[in-house]
Amino acid sequence: MDEGRNMILLFPSLVHFKHPEDIKKFKPRCHMFYGQRVMDVPDGLPKWTGLNETSELIEDSPPEAVRERERQQEKERKERFEKGENQYPSLKRDSRFAKLTAEHVDHFKSIVGDSASAIVDGFSTDASSDIDAYNTDWMRKYRGQTQLVLRPNSTEQVSKILEYCTKHKLAIVPQGGNTGLVGGSVPVFDEIVLSLSRMSKIRSFDEVSGILVTDAGVVLEVADNFLAERKYIFPLDLGAKGSCQIGGTVATNAGGLRLLRYGSMHGNVLGIEAVLPDGRIIDDLGTLRKNNTGYDLKQLFIGGEGTLGVITGLSILCPQRSSAVNVAAFGIKSFEQCQAAFREAKGRMSEILSAFEFMDGASQKALKKAKDMKLPLEGEYPFYCLIETSGSNAEHDQEKLEAFLEHVMGEEIVADGVVAQDATQAANLWSCREGITEALNHWGGVYKYDLSIPLPELYSLVEETRTMLTSEGLLGDDPEKYPVVDVVAFGHMGDSNLHLNIPTRRFDEKVEKALEPWVFEWVRDRKGSISAEHGLGLAKKPFITYSRSENMVELFKQLKSLYDPHGIMNPYKYI
């Protein structure tokens, strides 16, 4: 995994402004640049790239300490795996589930075929090198012990597989691009992995209505590129778009960077095709925006994380692709002013505002230090905001953006700022937001929390976490004395989603005990959510009651029992 690569980004010819009169200087020329994010994720692995003034690729190597840490962690995991040791001492394998046999493997081969593209058989043969990628998440944090990976190419094959698994009580884990962050897409023990990667056909697209019908295994970037050729856009955008599959993004109800403009998957998915654990196929792959006949069952599978069945097909409403896109970044002196800037952006550019992201000063310092990265603003500020507009009339959008910038500068809401002049500069500005996650791995491990908090209180958690860790004697500059480097935050202002990160120099049980359940209790007391967009998976299952009442959790369990009475679908997770 290349997560330690350094990135150096330069910002030639960005239009810089510190005074309202500077706004008139810029003429944005950034059009149709979606899909050119700096941090795409090929093959499930983050890769760092940057462009210099001559558009040459710049790459650097991670610090040797980071490389050594990764090698040691991977060695320990493999040793435990080879010894058959439990990766999760607090969990026990469910005795209801059968152990895989040669007879089971032969039957599955009769369904999907016995070619290497259809099945990875680690039961009958030594396939450890091929099967490892399915057993391990991309962060290498979660690891299972599956011996069999099935890769069906049709809904009918999925149906036969699940029917057989239910009959023989074989636990199974649906897996898309395996880019999740909470351990939801890899086995815990020896569950069979059901990969959707061969179900990768775009079935149809209506260029009048913008409705896309597709297999669940289509990679998000492939779908977006297909739509781009037809002047449409996929309503979801993620850093992992080069690897994540559409079915997986729907199963986890992924949020991403376009939610402010286009909403969540709950609103964009019009129909669904799914297979229940007993093999029944739910054929609800409608393309109607209005259908008021009965329960909207597809909503149970959106965000269900593969616990009720397997999504095999989807119909999705896709908006028209904008022909005029602008990106700007600001330096701001307080979180209250970030909120004021967001309020002004909504009021003055509501019809073209497509993203409003915030980053704190600590996140940008981490980028600069870990990645030797030149930042677009000359000075340092406690907060930074990035906005994106997308519309169909460049002149109209420019006037809107000019008026907004002139107002926030005149009212001293914004202290400093730059505007991208082309697609490369826009992508570089986005890297200041999207590059934070990988930069934080520079020091060692990172405790990550994906939270929804009422906007006025959103940054208070960061400040109180920093105060708490400092008072506990865990945060400081001395690497020998303090395990915690800092408390870093960024997120989506548009949907009150905070990404709280605590980078650490080494694992220390005291840090984990200080953070959990303290962070979740803080969020609960403010009626927030412990998982805004990453899901529950294995990581957050124990903490679901911090965001959901006991009665709701009981209803969830009743639904699970109704659809999956033997509990074979993605066990040990979610609820």
C-alpha positions as CSV (number, residue, x, y, z in Angstrom):
1,M,0.0,0.0,0.0
2,D,1.3,3.4,-1.0
3,E,-0.4,5.4,1.7
4,G,2.9,6.8,2.9
5,R,3.9,8.5,-0.3
6,N,4.8,12.1,-0.1
7,M,3.2,14.7,-2.3
8,I,4.5,18.1,-3.3
9,L,2.0,20.4,-5.0
10,L,2.7,23.8,-6.4
11,F,0.1,26.5,-7.2
12,P,1.3,28.6,-10.1
13,S,-0.9,31.6,-11.2
14,L,-3.7,31.1,-8.5
15,V,-5.6,34.4,-8.2
16,H,-4.9,35.6,-4.6
17,F,-7.1,38.1,-2.9
18,K,-7.0,39.9,0.5
19,H,-9.2,42.8,-0.3
20,P,-12.6,43.2,-1.9
21,E,-11.2,45.0,-4.9
22,D,-9.0,42.0,-5.7
23,I,-12.0,40.0,-6.6
24,K,-12.4,41.7,-9.9
25,K,-9.0,40.3,-11.1
26,F,-9.9,36.8,-11.6
27,K,-11.5,35.1,-14.6
28,P,-12.2,31.5,-13.8
29,R,-11.6,29.0,-16.6
30,C,-12.2,25.8,-14.8
31,H,-14.8,23.7,-16.7
32,M,-15.7,20.0,-16.6
33,F,-13.0,18.9,-14.3
34,Y,-15.0,16.3,-12.2
35,G,-13.1,13.0,-12.1
36,Q,-9.7,14.7,-12.0
37,R,-9.3,14.5,-8.2
38,V,-5.7,14.3,-7.1
39,M,-6.3,11.4,-4.8
40,D,-8.1,8.6,-6.7
41,V,-7.6,5.1,-5.4
42,P,-6.7,2.5,-8.0
43,D,-7.1,-1.1,-6.9
44,G,-8.3,-0.1,-3.5
45,L,-5.0,1.5,-2.5
46,P,-4.5,5.2,-2.0
47,K,-1.9,6.8,-4.2
48,W,-0.4,10.2,-3.9
49,T,0.4,12.3,-6.9
50,G,1.1,15.9,-7.6
51,L,1.8,18.2,-10.6
52,N,4.5,20.7,-10.8
53,E,4.6,23.8,-13.0
54,T,5.5,21.7,-16.0
55,S,2.8,19.1,-15.3
56,E,5.3,16.5,-14.4
57,L,4.4,13.9,-11.8
58,I,6.2,14.3,-8.5
59,E,6.5,11.4,-6.1
60,D,8.4,10.8,-2.9
61,S,8.9,7.9,-0.5
62,P,7.4,7.6,2.9
63,P,9.6,8.0,6.0
64,E,11.5,4.8,6.7
65,A,9.9,4.7,10.2
66,V,6.4,4.5,8.6
67,R,7.6,1.8,6.3
68,E,9.1,-0.2,9.2
69,R,5.9,0.2,11.2
70,E,3.8,-1.1,8.4
71,R,6.1,-4.1,7.8
72,Q,6.0,-5.0,11.5
73,Q,2.3,-4.7,11.8
74,E,1.7,-6.8,8.7
75,K,4.2,-9.4,9.9
76,E,2.4,-9.7,13.2
77,R,-1.0,-10.0,11.5
78,K,0.2,-12.7,9.2
79,E,1.8,-14.7,12.0
80,R,-1.5,-14.7,13.9
81,F,-3.4,-15.6,10.8
82,E,-1.0,-18.5,10.0
83,K,-1.3,-19.8,13.5
84,G,-5.1,-19.7,13.2
85,E,-5.3,-17.2,16.1
86,N,-8.4,-15.0,16.6
87,Q,-7.8,-11.5,15.3
88,Y,-10.5,-10.3,17.6
89,P,-10.1,-11.7,21.1
90,S,-13.4,-10.2,22.3
91,L,-15.4,-12.1,19.6
92,K,-16.1,-15.8,19.3
93,R,-17.0,-17.7,16.1
94,D,-20.7,-18.4,16.0
95,S,-21.2,-22.1,16.6
96,R,-24.3,-22.1,14.4
97,F,-22.2,-21.7,11.3
98,A,-20.9,-24.8,9.4
99,K,-17.3,-25.3,8.5
100,L,-16.4,-25.2,4.8
101,T,-16.0,-28.7,3.2
102,A,-14.8,-30.0,-0.1
103,E,-18.4,-30.9,-1.0
104,H,-19.4,-27.2,-0.4
105,V,-16.5,-26.0,-2.7
106,D,-17.5,-28.4,-5.4
107,H,-21.1,-27.2,-5.3
108,F,-20.1,-23.6,-5.6
109,K,-17.8,-24.4,-8.6
110,S,-20.9,-26.0,-10.2
111,I,-22.6,-22.6,-9.9
112,V,-19.9,-20.1,-10.8
113,G,-17.4,-22.3,-12.7
114,D,-13.9,-23.3,-11.6
115,S,-11.9,-20.7,-13.5
116,A,-9.6,-18.4,-11.6
117,S,-11.8,-15.4,-12.5
118,A,-14.9,-17.0,-10.9
119,I,-13.5,-18.6,-7.7
120,V,-10.5,-18.2,-5.5
121,D,-10.2,-21.6,-3.8
122,G,-7.9,-21.5,-0.7
123,F,-9.6,-24.6,0.7
124,S,-8.4,-27.2,-1.8
125,T,-5.2,-25.4,-2.9
126,D,-2.7,-22.9,-1.6
127,A,-4.1,-19.6,-2.7
128,S,-2.9,-17.4,0.1
129,S,-1.3,-14.8,-2.2
130,D,-4.6,-14.4,-4.2
131,I,-6.9,-14.5,-1.3
132,D,-5.1,-12.1,1.0
133,A,-6.6,-9.0,-0.7
134,Y,-10.1,-10.3,0.1
135,N,-9.2,-11.0,3.8
136,T,-7.7,-7.6,4.5
137,D,-9.2,-4.1,4.3
138,W,-7.2,-1.4,2.5
139,M,-6.0,0.1,5.8
140,R,-4.7,-3.3,6.8
141,K,-6.5,-2.8,10.1
142,Y,-9.0,-5.7,9.8
143,R,-8.2,-9.2,8.7
144,G,-10.3,-12.3,8.3
145,Q,-9.5,-16.0,7.5
146,T,-11.7,-16.9,4.6
147,Q,-10.6,-19.8,2.5
148,L,-13.1,-19.2,-0.4
149,V,-13.9,-16.2,-2.6
150,L,-16.9,-16.5,-5.0
151,R,-17.2,-14.1,-7.9
152,P,-20.5,-14.6,-9.6
153,N,-21.4,-12.9,-12.9
154,S,-25.2,-12.8,-12.6
155,T,-28.0,-12.2,-10.1
156,E,-29.1,-15.8,-10.7
157,Q,-25.7,-17.1,-9.6
158,V,-25.9,-14.9,-6.5
159,S,-29.3,-16.4,-5.8
160,K,-28.1,-20.0,-6.0
161,I,-25.1,-19.2,-3.8
162,L,-27.2,-17.6,-1.0
163,E,-29.9,-20.3,-1.1
164,Y,-27.2,-22.9,-0.6
165,C,-25.5,-21.0,2.1
166,T,-28.7,-20.6,4.0
167,K,-29.5,-24.3,3.6
168,H,-26.1,-25.3,4.9
169,K,-25.6,-22.5,7.4
170,L,-22.5,-21.1,5.7
171,A,-21.8,-17.5,6.7
172,I,-21.0,-15.1,3.9
173,V,-19.7,-11.5,3.5
174,P,-20.6,-9.4,0.4
175,Q,-17.7,-7.4,-0.8
176,G,-17.4,-4.6,-3.3
177,G,-14.3,-2.5,-3.8
178,N,-13.3,-3.1,-0.2
179,T,-12.5,0.6,0.5
180,G,-14.5,0.9,3.7
181,L,-13.1,2.2,7.0
182,V,-15.0,0.3,9.6
183,G,-14.3,-3.4,8.8
184,G,-17.6,-4.0,7.2
185,S,-16.4,-5.7,4.0
186,V,-13.9,-8.3,5.2
187,P,-14.5,-11.5,7.1
188,V,-14.1,-11.7,10.8
189,F,-13.5,-15.4,10.9
190,D,-13.8,-17.9,8.0
191,E,-16.9,-16.5,6.3
192,I,-17.1,-17.0,2.5
193,V,-16.5,-13.8,0.6
194,L,-18.9,-13.0,-2.2
195,S,-17.2,-10.5,-4.5
196,L,-19.4,-8.5,-6.9
197,S,-16.5,-7.5,-9.1
198,R,-17.5,-9.5,-12.1
199,M,-21.0,-8.0,-12.1
200,S,-19.8,-4.9,-13.9
201,K,-22.2,-4.1,-16.7
202,I,-24.0,-0.8,-17.3
203,R,-27.4,-2.1,-18.3
204,S,-29.0,1.0,-19.7
205,F,-29.1,4.8,-19.5
206,D,-31.9,7.2,-20.5
207,E,-30.4,10.4,-21.8
208,V,-33.6,12.3,-21.4
209,S,-34.4,11.4,-17.7
210,G,-30.8,10.8,-16.6
211,I,-31.7,7.4,-15.1
212,L,-28.8,4.9,-15.0
213,V,-29.5,1.2,-14.6
214,T,-26.3,-0.8,-13.6
215,D,-24.9,-3.9,-12.0
216,A,-23.8,-3.4,-8.4
217,G,-20.1,-4.2,-9.3
218,V,-19.6,-1.3,-11.6
219,V,-16.7,0.9,-10.3
220,L,-17.9,4.4,-9.4
221,E,-15.3,6.1,-11.6
222,V,-16.3,3.9,-14.6
223,A,-19.9,4.9,-14.2
224,D,-19.0,8.6,-13.8
225,N,-16.8,8.5,-17.0
226,F,-19.6,6.8,-18.9
227,L,-22.0,9.5,-17.7
228,A,-19.5,12.3,-18.5
229,E,-19.5,11.2,-22.2
230,R,-23.2,11.9,-22.2
231,K,-23.0,15.2,-20.2
232,Y,-24.3,13.7,-17.0
233,I,-22.7,13.1,-13.6
234,F,-22.9,10.4,-10.9
235,P,-24.5,12.0,-7.8
236,L,-21.8,10.7,-5.5
237,D,-18.1,11.6,-5.4
238,L,-15.5,9.9,-3.2
239,G,-11.7,9.9,-3.0
240,A,-11.9,6.1,-3.5
241,K,-13.9,6.4,-6.8
242,G,-11.3,4.5,-8.7
243,S,-11.9,1.4,-6.7
244,C,-15.2,1.5,-4.8
245,Q,-18.2,-0.2,-6.5
246,I,-21.7,1.4,-6.8
247,G,-23.3,-1.5,-4.9
248,G,-21.0,-1.0,-2.0
249,T,-21.5,2.8,-1.9
250,V,-25.3,2.2,-1.7
251,A,-25.0,-0.6,0.8
252,T,-23.0,1.8,3.1
253,N,-25.0,4.9,2.1
254,A,-21.8,6.7,1.4
255,G,-21.9,10.5,1.7
256,G,-19.0,12.1,0.0
257,L,-18.3,15.5,-1.5
258,R,-21.5,16.1,-3.5
259,L,-24.1,15.4,-0.8
260,L,-24.7,19.2,-0.3
261,R,-25.8,19.5,-3.9
262,Y,-27.3,16.2,-4.8
263,G,-28.3,14.6,-1.5
264,S,-27.8,11.0,-0.3
265,M,-28.3,7.6,-1.9
266,H,-31.6,7.3,-0.1
267,G,-32.9,10.0,-2.5
268,N,-31.0,9.2,-5.7
269,V,-31.7,5.4,-5.8
270,L,-34.9,4.8,-7.7
271,G,-34.9,1.0,-7.7
272,I,-33.0,-1.9,-6.5
273,E,-32.4,-5.5,-7.4
274,A,-31.3,-7.6,-4.4
275,V,-31.0,-11.2,-3.4
276,L,-32.3,-12.3,0.1
277,P,-30.4,-14.9,2.1
278,D,-32.9,-17.6,1.1
279,G,-32.2,-17.0,-2.6
280,R,-35.3,-15.0,-3.4
281,I,-34.7,-12.2,-5.8
282,I,-36.2,-8.8,-5.1
283,D,-37.0,-7.3,-8.5
284,D,-37.6,-3.7,-7.7
285,L,-35.4,-2.2,-10.3
286,G,-37.9,0.5,-11.3
287,T,-37.0,3.7,-13.1
288,L,-39.9,5.7,-11.9
289,R,-39.5,8.8,-9.7
290,K,-43.0,8.3,-8.4
291,N,-44.4,4.9,-7.3
292,N,-46.7,5.1,-4.2
293,T,-47.7,1.4,-4.1
294,G,-46.6,-0.2,-0.9
295,Y,-43.6,-0.2,1.4
296,D,-40.4,1.3,0.0
297,L,-38.3,-1.8,0.8
298,K,-35.3,-0.7,-1.1
299,Q,-34.5,1.8,1.7
300,L,-33.7,-1.2,4.0
301,F,-30.8,-2.2,1.7
302,I,-29.4,1.4,1.4
303,G,-27.1,1.6,4.4
304,G,-27.9,-2.0,5.4
305,E,-24.2,-3.0,4.9
306,G,-25.1,-6.4,3.4
307,T,-26.8,-7.7,6.5
308,L,-30.2,-8.3,4.9
309,G,-29.1,-9.4,1.5
310,V,-26.9,-8.7,-1.5
311,I,-27.6,-5.7,-3.9
312,T,-27.0,-6.9,-7.4
313,G,-28.5,-4.1,-9.5
314,L,-29.5,-0.4,-9.2
315,S,-31.3,2.3,-11.0
316,I,-30.0,5.8,-10.0
317,L,-31.1,9.3,-10.9
318,C,-28.2,11.2,-12.3
319,P,-28.1,15.0,-12.7
320,Q,-26.9,16.9,-15.7
321,R,-23.1,17.6,-15.6
322,S,-22.2,21.2,-15.0
323,S,-20.3,22.9,-17.7
324,A,-18.9,25.7,-15.5
325,V,-17.1,24.8,-12.3
326,N,-15.2,27.1,-9.9
327,V,-13.1,26.3,-6.8
328,A,-11.9,28.8,-4.2
329,A,-10.1,28.4,-0.8
330,F,-10.2,30.8,2.1
331,G,-8.3,31.5,5.3
332,I,-10.7,32.2,8.2
333,K,-10.0,33.3,11.8
334,S,-12.7,31.5,13.7
335,F,-15.2,28.7,13.4
336,E,-18.0,31.2,13.9
337,Q,-16.8,32.9,10.7
338,C,-16.7,29.6,8.9
339,Q,-20.4,29.2,9.7
340,A,-21.0,32.8,8.6
341,A,-19.3,32.1,5.3
342,F,-21.4,29.0,4.8
343,R,-24.6,30.9,5.5
344,E,-23.6,33.6,3.0
345,A,-22.6,31.0,0.4
346,K,-26.0,29.4,0.7
347,G,-27.8,32.7,0.6
348,R,-25.9,34.1,-2.4
349,M,-25.1,31.0,-4.5
350,S,-27.6,28.4,-3.4
351,E,-28.4,27.2,-7.0
352,I,-24.8,26.7,-7.9
353,L,-23.1,25.7,-4.6
354,S,-21.9,22.1,-4.9
355,A,-19.5,21.8,-2.0
356,F,-18.4,23.6,1.2
357,E,-15.6,21.9,3.1
358,F,-13.8,23.1,6.2
359,M,-10.3,22.2,7.5
360,D,-8.7,23.4,10.7
361,G,-5.2,24.9,10.9
362,A,-3.8,21.7,12.4
363,S,-4.8,19.7,9.3
364,Q,-3.0,22.0,7.0
365,K,0.1,22.1,9.2
366,A,0.1,18.2,9.1
367,L,-0.1,18.3,5.3
368,K,2.8,20.7,5.1
369,K,5.0,18.8,7.5
370,A,4.2,15.2,6.4
371,K,4.0,15.8,2.7
372,D,6.4,18.7,2.3
373,M,3.5,20.4,0.6
374,K,3.3,24.0,-0.5
375,L,-0.1,25.4,0.6
376,P,-2.0,27.9,-1.6
377,L,-2.3,30.7,1.1
378,E,0.7,32.6,2.3
379,G,-0.3,33.0,5.9
380,E,-1.5,30.6,8.5
381,Y,-5.0,30.6,9.8
382,P,-7.0,28.7,12.4
383,F,-9.5,27.6,9.8
384,Y,-9.7,27.1,6.0
385,C,-12.7,26.6,3.8
386,L,-13.0,25.3,0.3
387,I,-16.0,26.0,-1.9
388,E,-17.0,24.7,-5.2
389,T,-19.7,26.0,-7.5
390,S,-21.1,24.2,-10.6
391,G,-23.6,25.5,-13.0
392,S,-24.4,25.9,-16.7
393,N,-23.6,29.5,-17.3
394,A,-20.0,30.6,-16.7
395,E,-20.7,34.3,-16.8
396,H,-23.6,34.0,-14.4
397,D,-21.6,31.8,-12.0
398,Q,-18.7,34.2,-12.1
399,E,-20.9,37.1,-11.2
400,K,-22.4,35.2,-8.3
401,L,-19.0,34.1,-7.0
402,E,-17.5,37.6,-7.4
403,A,-20.4,39.1,-5.4
404,F,-20.1,36.5,-2.7
405,L,-16.3,37.0,-2.4
406,E,-16.6,40.7,-2.4
407,H,-19.2,40.5,0.4
408,V,-17.3,38.1,2.7
409,M,-14.1,40.1,2.3
410,G,-15.8,43.4,2.9
411,E,-17.5,42.1,6.0
412,E,-14.2,40.6,7.2
413,I,-15.7,37.1,7.4
414,V,-12.8,35.8,5.2
415,A,-9.2,37.0,5.8
416,D,-7.5,35.6,2.8
417,G,-8.3,33.5,-0.3
418,V,-7.4,32.2,-3.7
419,V,-9.4,31.1,-6.8
420,A,-8.4,28.4,-9.2
421,Q,-7.9,29.5,-12.8
422,D,-8.0,26.0,-14.4
423,A,-8.7,22.3,-13.7
424,T,-5.2,21.5,-12.5
425,Q,-5.3,24.3,-9.9
426,A,-8.8,23.3,-8.9
427,A,-7.6,19.7,-8.3
428,N,-4.6,21.1,-6.3
429,L,-6.9,23.1,-4.1
430,W,-9.0,20.0,-3.5
431,S,-5.8,18.1,-2.5
432,C,-5.6,20.4,0.5
433,R,-8.8,18.8,1.7
434,E,-8.6,15.3,0.3
435,G,-4.9,14.8,1.2
436,I,-5.3,15.2,4.9
437,T,-6.2,11.6,5.7
438,E,-3.1,10.0,4.3
439,A,-0.8,12.8,5.6
440,L,-1.9,11.9,9.2
441,N,-0.4,8.4,8.8
442,H,3.1,10.0,8.7
443,W,3.5,9.7,12.5
444,G,2.1,6.2,13.1
445,G,-1.5,5.3,13.8
446,V,-4.6,7.5,13.6
447,Y,-7.8,7.2,15.7
448,K,-10.6,8.3,13.3
449,Y,-14.1,9.3,14.1
450,D,-16.8,10.1,11.5
451,L,-19.5,12.0,13.3
452,S,-22.6,14.1,12.7
453,I,-22.9,17.0,15.2
454,P,-25.2,20.1,15.1
455,L,-23.2,22.7,13.2
456,P,-22.9,25.3,16.0
457,E,-21.2,22.8,18.3
458,L,-19.3,20.8,15.7
459,Y,-15.8,22.2,16.4
460,S,-16.3,22.3,20.2
461,L,-15.6,18.5,20.2
462,V,-12.2,19.1,18.7
463,E,-11.3,21.7,21.2
464,E,-12.5,19.6,24.2
465,T,-10.8,16.5,22.9
466,R,-7.5,18.4,22.7
467,T,-8.0,19.7,26.2
468,M,-8.9,16.2,27.6
469,L,-5.9,14.5,26.0
470,T,-3.6,17.2,27.2
471,S,-5.0,17.0,30.8
472,E,-4.5,13.2,30.7
473,G,-0.9,13.7,29.9
474,L,-1.2,12.0,26.5
475,L,-0.7,14.9,24.0
476,G,2.5,16.9,23.6
477,D,5.5,17.7,21.5
478,D,8.0,15.3,23.1
479,P,7.8,12.1,21.1
480,E,9.3,10.0,23.9
481,K,6.8,11.2,26.5
482,Y,3.6,11.8,24.6
483,P,1.9,9.2,22.3
484,V,-0.6,11.8,20.7
485,V,0.7,14.2,18.2
486,D,-2.4,16.5,17.9
487,V,-6.1,16.6,17.4
488,V,-7.0,17.3,13.8
489,A,-10.4,18.0,12.1
490,F,-12.0,18.6,8.7
491,G,-15.3,17.8,7.2
492,H,-18.4,18.7,5.3
493,M,-20.0,22.0,6.5
494,G,-22.9,21.3,4.2
495,D,-24.1,18.3,6.2
496,S,-22.6,18.9,9.6
497,N,-20.2,16.0,9.2
498,L,-17.0,16.1,11.3
499,H,-14.0,13.9,10.7
500,L,-12.1,13.9,14.0
501,N,-8.6,12.5,13.7
502,I,-6.1,11.8,16.5
503,P,-2.7,11.0,15.0
504,T,-0.4,9.0,17.4
505,R,3.2,8.2,17.4
506,R,2.6,4.7,18.7
507,F,-0.2,2.5,20.1
508,D,-1.0,3.3,23.7
509,E,-3.9,1.6,25.4
510,K,-4.4,4.8,27.6
511,V,-5.2,6.8,24.5
512,E,-8.0,4.4,23.4
513,K,-9.4,4.3,26.9
514,A,-9.4,8.1,27.1
515,L,-11.2,8.4,23.7
516,E,-13.8,5.7,23.9
517,P,-16.5,5.9,24.9
518,W,-15.8,9.6,25.9
519,V,-16.2,10.8,22.2
520,F,-19.4,8.8,21.7
521,E,-20.8,10.1,25.0
522,W,-20.1,13.7,23.9
523,V,-21.9,13.1,20.6
524,R,-24.8,11.4,22.3
525,D,-25.3,14.3,24.7
526,R,-25.7,16.6,21.7
527,K,-28.1,14.2,19.8
528,G,-25.5,13.6,17.1
529,S,-24.5,10.4,15.3
530,I,-21.5,8.3,15.9
531,S,-21.4,7.4,12.2
532,A,-22.2,10.1,9.7
533,E,-21.1,8.3,6.4
534,H,-18.7,5.4,7.1
535,G,-21.3,3.0,8.5
536,L,-21.1,0.7,11.5
537,G,-19.3,-2.4,10.3
538,L,-17.3,-4.2,13.0
539,A,-15.7,-1.0,14.5
540,K,-18.9,0.8,15.7
541,K,-21.3,-2.1,16.3
542,P,-20.7,-1.9,20.1
543,F,-21.6,1.8,20.2
544,I,-24.8,1.9,18.2
545,T,-26.9,2.7,21.3
546,Y,-25.1,6.0,21.6
547,S,-27.1,7.1,18.5
548,R,-30.1,4.8,18.5
549,S,-32.5,4.0,21.2
550,E,-32.9,0.5,22.6
551,N,-36.3,0.2,21.0
552,M,-34.9,1.1,17.6
553,V,-32.1,-1.4,18.0
554,E,-34.6,-4.0,18.9
555,L,-36.6,-3.2,15.7
556,F,-33.4,-3.5,13.7
557,K,-32.8,-7.0,15.2
558,Q,-36.3,-8.1,14.4
559,L,-35.8,-7.0,10.8
560,K,-32.6,-8.9,10.6
561,S,-34.2,-12.0,12.0
562,L,-37.1,-11.8,9.6
563,Y,-34.9,-11.5,6.5
564,D,-31.9,-13.5,7.7
565,P,-33.2,-16.0,10.4
566,H,-29.9,-17.9,10.5
567,G,-27.7,-14.8,10.7
568,I,-25.4,-15.8,7.8
569,M,-25.2,-12.4,6.1
570,N,-22.2,-10.4,7.2
571,P,-22.2,-11.7,10.8
572,Y,-20.6,-10.1,13.9
573,K,-21.3,-6.6,12.5
574,Y,-23.8,-3.8,12.4
575,I,-26.2,-4.7,15.2
